[in-house]
Every structure is written in structure tokens, then in C-alpha cells.
Amino acid sequence: MFAVVRVVWALFLVACGLLLGYKSWKSKQSQVLRFAGIFFGGLILIVALAALTPQESSTVAPAGGTIPDQAAQQAAAFKAMSSAEHLALAQKSIRKDSTAEELFEGRRHANAIDATAAEFKMSRSLLAVADQRQKILEKEELKRSLAAEIERNPVLVLKSDWATDGFGTVAVWHVTFKNRSTRPVGNITYRTVYTSETGAVVDKGGVDSLLGSDSKKIQRVIGPGQTRTLEINDGFVNTQAHRASFTLVGWEYVQDGR
């Protein structure tokens, strides 16, 4: 439909160009106007010829056929394999050091072997090996994920309690930290929030204290894998403080100078 419209439009332009050129040539107007009319008539003819020129498609078919065709050919080739061929490819993919991708491919071939085939028993043994290797890969992945999570967050707060001193003016915390990494950590920063019996925030400490975060940095060392309880003097606190929360903010890997 679009091609028909393009041809009709091009023929219309040809007619307009010829008519304008002819009228301008026969016109008794000034020579400049005549040449201008002829020029524009020729320009219209060029546009019309361009519209009539067939456009080559820029779409190039993939080498070897389209993707659906290739998928169909691969599926047909897989189905046409004999049990011996499936077993050979399964043995090639399923090993004690196989990757997850190789195990997937090996299982495809092993599961394609018919139960009546002579190779069926061997294929079941290969699948058992694949299951064992898969469990090992999953454990390794879990170990890597745990190591990465520990690297991001090596320090945990296991327990935190607070109380005021005998005069009720200074907050003293006892916090138990756990260092899950293989390196000593220290220079711990924290945030404390104190609320009254009605729930209103009446004071803040740690990095939010008036003295600044540097004065509240805990310059104590927690060794690799160590669990340690530290006493922290959080400074003067509002006498209406009734409840409080302790939140870990930051830490640094340090040298153990103890």
C-alpha cells in the first residue's frame, strides 16, 4: 500500500515539474523569472525521480539463517543423536571439576538417553556424579558469599546495655562486639539516641554528640574472630532519658598494638 502511494505521489510531482517548466519557458515574463520557474520545475522532477527509485532493504539476514531456524536445527540435531553420542557428550561435560554450565549441558545429554538403551545405567551414574559436584559448587558459592558479606560488615554488635552513673548524669554503655574478619578492627564509631518515658528524643550521643564524632571514637582493638565487651562512656546525658539505642556506624582495620 505504501509503495502505491509513493508512486502516485511521484507521478504527481513529475506532472507538476513538467507543467511548471513548460509554463515558465513559454512565459512572457522577465528572463530571471522564467529561469527561476524552469529551475524549480527541474528540482521537482529530481525529487519525483528519487521517490520512484526502489529502496534497497538494509536488513541483513544472519549468516546461516534466522535465529528461530538455527534453534530448530539445533533441536533437531540434538533429537537425532544416538544414545551413545549423548553418553559421550555427557561424560565429557560431567567431571569432578565441572563448572555449573558444564553440568547443565551434561545433564541434558544424560537425561536424553532412553531407559531401554544400553547406555541408560551409565547415564544414571553420571547424573549422581553431577549431583555431588553441584553440591560442592553450591557450598563454594555460599562460602564466597559469606566471605564477601564479612568483608563488607566484619563487626557485629551482639549485645548492648546502658546505665547512668551514681549521679544520674553520665551514660555508660557495655557493648559486646564480634569481629568476624581475619584482621583486627578498631576506631569504632557509633550512634546513641535517648528518649524519655513519653517517647520524645531528649539526647543524642556518639557521632551525633555535641563534642563531635572524633571524641566518641572507640580506640580499642578487637582481634580476628574475637568477641569483646567494652565499656563506653557516652558523656553527659539528659536526666529525663529513660530508654536508649546503640547503633554501629563505622570501623577501621587497624594494627593490634596491645
HELIX and SHEET records of a PDB file:
HELIX    1   1 PHE A    2  LYS A   26  1                                  25    
HELIX    2   2 GLN A   31  LEU A   52  1                                  22    
HELIX    3   3 ILE A   67  ALA A   80  1                                  14    
HELIX    4   4 SER A   83  SER A   93  1                                  11    
HELIX    5   5 ALA A  100  ASN A  111  1                                  12    
HELIX    6   6 PHE A  120  ARG A  152  1                                  33    
HELIX    7   7 ASP A  214  LYS A  216  5                                   3    
SHEET    1   A 3 VAL A 155  THR A 164  0                                        
SHEET    2   A 3 VAL A 170  ASN A 179 -1                                        
SHEET    3   A 3 THR A 227  PHE A 236 -1                                        
SHEET    1   B 3 VAL A 201  GLY A 206  0                                        
SHEET    2   B 3 VAL A 185  THR A 195 -1                                        
SHEET    3   B 3 ARG A 243  TYR A 253 -1                                        
END                                                                             
